[in-house]
Amino acid sequence: MTEGRDYIPRTLSWVDTVLKNKTVRDQEIVSRFSEPVVILGDPGIGKTWLMEELGKADGLQFIRATSLLRQPDGSDFGGQRLMIDGLDEVASIPRRKNIWH
């Protein structure tokens, strides 16, 4: 948890493959899904705080997407599932053109 703040549990929702609304408590999302999960939401609603909290569970590790770019082989994670925050921020970083063709 971030110092000075108490974590507020959340309920997450999604639409399944047959267009049925589903919900799950935040702490259950890791056990509910074995495949990658993308958490979307408006800026400022606490996605980073949520992923930091989930990343404390055994077998999980929280990491910012910008840090992941500096470790693209993933060798430092020991097979842990990653809680990656800020994918939208990485997508907005201008790419430098490679001068070597």
C-alpha positions as CSV (number, residue, x, y, z in Angstrom):
1,M,0.0,0.0,0.0
2,T,1.1,3.6,-0.6
3,E,2.1,5.3,2.6
4,G,-0.5,7.5,4.2
5,R,-3.4,6.0,2.3
6,D,-5.7,3.1,3.0
7,Y,-6.5,0.9,0.1
8,I,-10.1,0.9,-1.0
9,P,-11.3,-2.5,-2.3
10,R,-13.0,-2.5,-5.7
11,T,-15.4,-4.5,-7.8
12,L,-14.3,-4.9,-11.4
13,S,-16.7,-5.6,-14.2
14,W,-16.4,-6.9,-17.8
15,V,-18.6,-8.3,-20.6
16,D,-17.9,-12.0,-21.4
17,T,-17.9,-13.7,-24.8
18,V,-21.7,-14.1,-24.8
19,L,-22.2,-10.4,-23.9
20,K,-23.1,-11.1,-20.3
21,N,-22.1,-8.6,-17.6
22,K,-19.7,-10.1,-15.0
23,T,-18.2,-8.8,-11.8
24,V,-15.4,-9.9,-9.5
25,R,-13.8,-8.5,-6.4
26,D,-10.4,-7.0,-7.1
27,Q,-8.5,-9.5,-5.0
28,E,-10.1,-12.4,-6.8
29,I,-9.2,-11.3,-10.3
30,V,-5.8,-13.0,-10.2
31,S,-7.2,-16.4,-9.3
32,R,-10.2,-16.0,-11.7
33,F,-8.0,-15.5,-14.9
34,S,-5.0,-17.4,-16.0
35,E,-4.6,-15.4,-19.2
36,P,-3.5,-11.8,-19.4
37,V,-6.0,-9.2,-18.1
38,V,-6.1,-5.6,-19.1
39,I,-7.5,-3.1,-16.6
40,L,-9.0,-0.1,-18.2
41,G,-10.5,3.0,-16.6
42,D,-10.6,6.8,-16.7
43,P,-7.5,8.7,-15.5
44,G,-7.4,9.1,-11.7
45,I,-9.7,6.3,-10.7
46,G,-6.9,4.3,-9.0
47,K,-5.7,1.7,-11.6
48,T,-2.1,2.1,-10.4
49,W,-3.1,1.8,-6.8
50,L,-5.1,-1.3,-7.6
51,M,-2.2,-3.0,-9.5
52,E,0.3,-2.1,-6.8
53,E,-2.0,-3.8,-4.3
54,L,-2.5,-6.9,-6.5
55,G,1.2,-7.1,-7.2
56,K,1.8,-7.8,-3.5
57,A,0.3,-11.3,-3.8
58,D,2.6,-14.4,-4.1
59,G,3.7,-15.1,-7.6
60,L,2.9,-11.5,-8.8
61,Q,5.1,-8.5,-9.4
62,F,4.0,-4.9,-10.0
63,I,6.0,-3.1,-12.6
64,R,5.6,0.1,-14.6
65,A,5.6,-0.3,-18.4
66,T,8.4,2.2,-18.8
67,S,10.6,0.0,-16.5
68,L,9.6,-3.1,-18.5
69,L,11.0,-1.5,-21.7
70,R,14.4,-1.4,-20.1
71,Q,14.1,-5.2,-19.4
72,P,12.5,-6.6,-22.5
73,D,13.7,-10.2,-22.1
74,G,11.9,-10.5,-18.7
75,S,14.7,-12.4,-17.2
76,D,14.5,-10.6,-13.9
77,F,11.0,-11.8,-13.1
78,G,11.6,-15.5,-12.2
79,G,8.4,-16.7,-13.9
80,Q,6.1,-14.3,-11.9
81,R,3.0,-12.9,-13.4
82,L,3.4,-9.2,-14.0
83,M,1.0,-6.4,-13.1
84,I,2.1,-3.9,-15.7
85,D,0.9,-0.3,-15.2
86,G,1.0,2.5,-17.7
87,L,0.7,0.7,-21.0
88,D,-1.2,3.7,-22.3
89,E,1.6,6.0,-21.4
90,V,4.2,3.9,-23.2
91,A,2.0,3.8,-26.3
92,S,2.1,7.6,-26.3
93,I,5.9,7.9,-26.2
94,P,7.2,9.1,-29.6
95,R,9.4,6.5,-31.2
96,R,12.8,7.5,-32.5
97,K,13.5,6.5,-36.1
98,N,16.2,3.9,-36.4
99,I,19.0,5.4,-38.6
100,W,20.4,2.0,-39.4
101,H,18.3,0.4,-42.1
